[in-house]
Amino acid sequence: MSEYEQYEIGEAAEGMRLDKALMSFKPDTGLRYRRRLCDDGHVLVAGKTRKPGYKVRAGQEISIAATANTLTYKEMGLRAVTQGDDFAAVYKPACVHSAAVAGADSASVESVLPDMFADAEPVLLNRLDYLTSGLLLVALNDYAESEYHRLEDRGDIQKFYLAEVRGRLDGITTVRAELGTDNRKRTKVLAESEEDERRWTTVESLSHDHEKDTTLVNCLIMKGSRHQIRVHLATIGFPIVGDPLYGDGKDGEVLHLHHQRVELPGFTAEIGVEWD
């Protein structure tokens, strides 16, 4: 008989689809993988198998087969977007760790890179927040790793993010606030302006949704700090939709921040976004 891990649906998940509610218990998995768990009968709700679209209720007992703990990169929702001789770009969904977390056994993009690029020696070059989706850049050899850092130090790498923010933001603005990252969880805005323009955030308004009173913006950074875009947007009064640290987002909400495009000499990658 299969062994199961037992969980309970919380109040925040009341009425949520089963495949989405499972993210609270399997946070490093992609939506496709969670749907497959349901379709294959590895998830029980109050002792009965249920399909991915089943609407859960608070207090229900969820049982997940223990065999669901080992994830492949495909099951994590990862895929190679662009690959050249020296660099590759990998798509990371939201709610997947970029790098291995010290003292934890959570799955990460970094841990499965050798499986994705078996004929290379892949090295993760940048990180995205756990809640942020989009592109991660990978060096496929020693030269590419050193070249990336050289280009980054020269300001020759451009990273473009899409974000949906609260309120109406018009035009183009550059946020120069210096950031303090001593606190591992929350980045702090310092009183000084950042002298290094590579750590500025340039924000361009794309469109305003009158009904929701939100604005879609494009953000450009060159050499980012942890939570840089999230903090800079909140600092000027436009927090990102779904941000639980610097805005009014709640646990389980989608953070509307996506690393859409990266440009460096000889290599470009881009991936669209679909927010629920």
C-alpha positions in Angstrom: 0.0 0.0 0.0 1.3 3.4 -0.9 2.4 5.8 1.9 0.8 9.3 1.9 1.8 12.6 3.4 -1.1 14.2 5.2 -2.1 17.9 5.0 -5.1 20.1 5.7 -6.7 22.8 3.5 -6.4 26.2 5.2 -9.0 29.0 5.2 -7.1 31.0 2.5 -7.6 28.1 0.0 -11.4 27.9 0.4 -12.9 27.4 -3.0 -9.5 27.1 -4.8 -8.9 24.5 -7.5 -7.1 21.5 -6.2 -4.2 21.8 -8.5 -3.5 25.3 -7.3 -4.2 24.5 -3.6 -1.5 21.8 -3.8 1.1 24.5 -4.2 0.9 25.2 -0.5 2.1 21.7 0.2 4.4 21.2 -2.9 5.7 24.7 -3.4 8.6 23.8 -5.8 6.4 22.1 -8.3 4.9 23.4 -11.6 1.2 23.5 -12.3 1.5 20.8 -15.0 3.1 18.4 -12.5 0.4 19.1 -9.8 -2.3 18.4 -12.4 -0.6 15.1 -13.3 -0.5 14.1 -9.7 -4.3 14.5 -9.5 -5.0 12.8 -12.9 -2.8 9.8 -11.9 -4.6 9.3 -8.6 -1.8 10.3 -6.3 -3.9 12.9 -4.5 -6.8 12.1 -2.2 -9.3 14.6 -0.8 -11.1 13.3 2.3 -10.0 9.8 1.1 -11.2 10.1 -2.5 -9.3 10.8 -5.7 -10.2 14.1 -7.3 -9.5 15.8 -10.6 -7.3 19.0 -10.8 -10.4 21.3 -11.1 -12.1 20.1 -7.9 -12.9 23.0 -5.6 -11.5 22.4 -2.2 -13.0 23.5 1.2 -11.2 24.6 4.3 -10.6 21.8 6.8 -10.5 19.0 4.2 -7.7 16.4 4.6 -5.3 16.1 1.6 -3.2 13.0 1.1 -0.4 13.1 -1.3 1.6 9.9 -2.3 5.1 10.0 -0.9 6.5 9.0 -4.3 5.8 12.6 -5.4 8.9 14.0 -3.7 11.5 13.6 -6.4 11.2 16.2 -9.2 12.7 16.3 -12.6 13.3 19.7 -14.2 10.3 19.2 -16.5 8.1 18.5 -13.5 9.3 21.7 -11.9 8.1 23.5 -15.0 11.6 24.5 -16.2 12.7 24.6 -19.9 15.5 25.9 -21.9 14.4 29.0 -23.9 17.6 29.8 -25.8 20.9 28.0 -26.0 24.2 29.0 -27.6 27.8 27.8 -27.4 28.5 29.7 -24.2 25.2 30.7 -22.6 21.7 29.3 -22.2 18.5 30.9 -20.8 16.2 28.9 -18.7 12.5 29.7 -17.9 11.7 29.5 -14.1 8.0 29.5 -13.0 7.0 31.4 -9.9 7.4 29.5 -6.6 10.5 27.6 -7.6 13.9 28.3 -5.9 16.6 29.6 -8.2 19.5 28.3 -6.1 19.9 25.6 -3.5 18.8 26.8 0.0 21.2 26.1 2.8 19.9 23.6 5.3 16.8 22.7 3.2 16.1 19.9 0.7 13.9 22.0 -1.5 14.2 21.5 -5.2 16.0 24.3 -7.1 16.9 25.3 -10.7 20.6 25.1 -9.8 20.3 21.5 -8.6 18.9 20.2 -11.9 21.1 22.2 -14.3 23.4 19.1 -14.9 20.3 17.2 -16.1 19.2 20.0 -18.4 22.7 20.5 -19.9 24.3 17.0 -19.7 27.1 17.8 -22.2 28.2 21.0 -20.5 29.4 22.3 -17.1 26.5 24.6 -16.3 26.8 27.4 -13.8 23.8 29.5 -12.6 24.7 33.2 -13.3 21.7 35.1 -11.8 18.9 34.5 -9.4 15.2 35.4 -9.2 13.1 35.7 -6.1 11.2 32.6 -5.2 7.9 34.4 -6.2 9.3 35.8 -9.5 9.0 34.1 -12.8 11.1 34.4 -15.9 14.6 34.0 -17.3 17.7 32.6 -15.6 21.0 32.8 -17.4 23.4 29.8 -17.4 27.1 29.7 -18.3 27.9 26.5 -20.2 31.7 26.7 -19.7 34.4 28.5 -17.6 34.9 31.2 -20.2 31.2 32.1 -20.2 31.1 32.4 -16.4 34.0 34.8 -16.3 32.8 36.7 -19.4 29.3 37.2 -17.8 30.9 38.9 -14.7 33.2 41.0 -16.9 30.2 42.2 -19.0 28.1 42.8 -15.9 30.8 44.9 -14.3 31.1 47.0 -17.5 27.3 47.5 -17.5 26.9 45.6 -20.8 24.1 43.4 -19.6 20.5 44.6 -19.7 17.7 42.8 -17.9 14.1 43.7 -18.7 11.2 42.8 -16.3 7.5 43.2 -16.7 5.6 44.2 -13.6 1.9 45.1 -12.8 1.8 47.8 -10.1 -1.0 49.3 -8.0 -2.2 52.7 -9.2 -1.6 54.8 -12.3 2.0 55.4 -13.3 2.8 57.5 -16.4 5.9 58.1 -18.4 9.4 57.0 -17.6 11.2 57.4 -14.3 14.5 56.2 -12.9 14.7 55.1 -9.2 18.1 55.7 -7.7 17.5 54.9 -4.0 20.4 53.0 -2.4 19.4 49.7 -0.9 20.6 47.8 2.2 20.5 44.0 2.0 21.9 43.1 5.4 18.5 41.7 6.5 18.2 38.4 4.6 14.4 38.6 4.4 13.6 42.2 3.7 15.6 44.8 1.7 15.8 48.3 3.2 15.7 51.6 1.5 18.6 53.9 2.6 18.6 57.6 2.8 21.4 58.1 0.2 21.1 57.9 -3.6 22.9 55.1 -5.3 25.9 56.4 -7.2 26.4 53.2 -9.3 23.9 53.6 -12.3 24.1 49.8 -12.8 22.0 49.5 -9.7 19.3 52.0 -10.7 15.9 50.8 -11.9 14.4 52.5 -15.0 10.6 52.2 -15.1 8.6 52.8 -18.2 4.8 52.8 -18.2 3.2 50.6 -20.9 -0.6 50.6 -20.2 -3.1 51.4 -17.4 -6.1 49.2 -16.5 -8.8 51.6 -15.5 -11.0 48.9 -14.0 -8.4 47.4 -11.7 -6.4 50.7 -11.4 -3.1 49.0 -12.1 -0.3 49.8 -14.5 1.8 47.5 -16.6 5.4 48.7 -16.6 8.7 47.7 -18.1 11.7 47.8 -15.7 15.3 47.8 -16.8 18.2 46.9 -14.5 21.9 46.1 -15.2 23.3 44.7 -12.0 20.5 44.1 -9.5 20.4 43.8 -5.7 18.0 41.4 -3.9 14.4 42.6 -4.3 15.6 45.7 -6.1 12.7 46.1 -8.4 10.1 45.2 -5.8 11.6 47.7 -3.3 12.2 50.5 -5.8 8.6 50.4 -7.1 7.1 50.3 -3.6 9.4 53.3 -2.7 7.9 55.5 -5.3 4.3 54.5 -4.3 3.6 51.8 -6.8 3.9 48.3 -5.1 3.7 45.3 -7.4 0.4 43.4 -7.4 0.6 40.3 -5.2 3.8 41.4 -3.3 3.4 40.2 0.3 6.6 42.0 1.6 6.4 45.4 0.0 2.8 45.6 -1.0 -0.6 44.3 0.1 -0.3 40.8 -1.4 -1.5 37.8 0.6 0.1 34.4 0.9 -0.7 32.3 -2.2 -1.2 35.3 -4.5 0.8 35.5 -7.7 3.5 38.1 -7.7 3.2 40.1 -10.9 6.9 40.4 -11.7 8.5 38.5 -14.6 12.0 38.6 -16.0 11.0 38.9 -19.7 14.2 39.6 -21.6 18.0 39.6 -21.2 20.5 41.1 -23.6 24.3 40.8 -23.6 26.8 41.0 -26.5 26.1 38.0 -28.8 23.2 36.6 -26.8 19.6 37.6 -26.3 16.7 35.6 -24.8 13.0 36.5 -24.2 10.0 34.7 -22.7 6.4 36.0 -22.4 4.2 35.8 -19.3 0.7 34.8 -18.4 -0.5 35.9 -15.0 -3.7 34.4 -13.5 
